[in-house]
Each structure stands twice: as structure tokens, then as C-alpha cells.
Amino acid sequence: MTVHGYSTGFVYKVSVCNEIDRLMIFIENSQNPDDVQLEYNDCESDETCIEYYHAVEADLDVPHATCIDNENKVKKWDNFDGPTKEDCSPERGYQIETTDMEIALMIYANDRKPIQVNIIVAYKNGVEISSNTKK
């Protein structure tokens, strides 16, 4: 990813995935926090945008977007031909040997824009380790 310098006097605040290969970055004027601007960074052709949450000044709900290399790090599943089916399966998961694992998910529609889904469940060795149900 090519990272562009911010406008003079502006500092990074938060970023999100605007599209599957584009970050939308919010920057604010260090002298006037009400003065917020948007900047966009494109991922390289072999990268995908993901979001994660990381504490910034003790705020745990701040999203950050980054581009990650598709090779060995990104799995793509497509269930648009059957939206009610469970598309991910153990046969398509990751094989890892470590006890440490970090999960980051981005769900994109066919138009390459981020979308929400009703439920996401993560398993490790057949045991549920995380779930999120939209209500």
C-alpha cells in the first residue's frame, strides 16, 4: 500500500475500508479537532482492506483499516448464489500450529463495498471460540 502524507497540520484519527481495496482515512487538524478531512489510500493489486480495533488514547472502539497481502492471509468465500447457506467450512479453514490466533473479518458485497451479515461464528479445532449475532 502506498501511504500518502497527510495535509500539513493534520493527524490521523480513524480509518475504515471504503471498498475491498480502498481505505478511507479520517484526519483532523491538530489545532482544531472540529476540522476533519478525508483522505483515501488504495491497496496494491494483490491486497485486501481489513479493519481491526485497537486502543487509541484508551478508546477501544476506534476502527483502523489496513491492506493485507492476499497470499496465505485472505480466504474468499462467496455465497451470493445461495445467501442462506453456510459458505465457510472446516475444509476451507486455516491450518495453524500456534495457540495464538487473531481473526479479522471483512464482508463485502459483489459491488466491492463493505456489508453486514446476520451471524458470524469462528471455530478452532471444532470448538466455537467467537460468535457475533446481529439482532
N, C-alpha and C positions, 0 to 999 in steps of 0.2 A: 504494500500500500504506500502510495506517495502521500506524505503528510505535509500539508501546506502550512506556512507560518500564519499565525493569527494577526488580525489587524492590530496596529500599534495601540498599546494601552489596554488591550482586551486579553482576558484569561479564560481558560477552559472552565466550563461549568458542568455540562452533561452531554451525552451523545446517545443516539438511538439508530437503529437500522431503518433507513428510509426505503430501501429496496434490498433485494438479495445481495447486491454488490455495491451499495452506496450507503455511507454514513452521513447522518445529519448531526452536526455539532453545534451546540449552543455555547456561545461565548458571551461574556459580559464585560463591560467597561469597568476596569479596576477602580476608577474614581466615581462611577455612578452605576451601581448594580441594577438600576431600572433600565439601563441602556443595554439591551440584549440583541445580539446579531446571530444569524445562522450562517454556517459555512458547510460545505459538502466536500467529502473526500470519497473518491472511488476506490474500490478494491481492485487488485490486479485480476487478470482474466482467470486465473486458477485459484481464486479466493472467494470465500463466502462471508458475509457480515453476520456476526452473532452479537448478542447483548448479554451482559452479566451485571451483577450488582456488587458494588464494592464501597466500603465506607469512605466517605469524603467528609472530613470535619465532623465525624461522629454521626453522620446521616447515612443510615444503612439502606435507604430506598433510592439511591441515586443510580440510574442505569448508565452503563458505559458500553459503547459499541466498539468492536474491533474486527478486522478482517483476519480470517484464519485460512491456512493452506488447505485446500480440499483433499490433497493426498493423505490418506491414513487418518484424517481427523474429522471428515464430514461424511455422514451417511445420508443419502437422499431416499426418501420413501414417497410414493405417490399413490394416494387412494382416491383421486378425483373421479375415477370410473366407478367407484363404489364407496361413497362417503361414510356409510355406516359400518364398513368392515374395519377390522383392526389390521392396520397395514404393517406395523413393525412386528417382528417375530424373533424368537431366540436365534434362529438360523441366520438372521441378518444383524445380530448384535456385535459387540466388540469382545475380543478375547484379550483379557488382561491378567497379569500375574500379580500386580501390586494390590495392596489393601487400600491405597489412596485412589480416589476416583472423583473427578469433577465432571458434572453434567451441565451442559449448556444447550438449550434448545431454541431454535427459531422456527416458526411455522410460516411458510409463505404460500400464497395462492398462485395460481397459474400466471397471474399478471405480474409476479415477482414482488408483490407488496406483502408486508407482514400481516398476518391474520391471527385470530384467537381460535382455539379449539375447546371443545367441551370438557375433555378429560385427557390428562397425561399421566402415565404410570411408568416408573422406572424399576427395573428388577436387576439384581445382581445374583448370579447363580440360582435363579428361580425364586429368589426371595424379594418381595417388594421392599424397596428402600425409600421410595418417594412417590407421592401422588398429589395431583392438583385437579380438583373438580370445579368447573365454572358453574356457579349457581345463579 
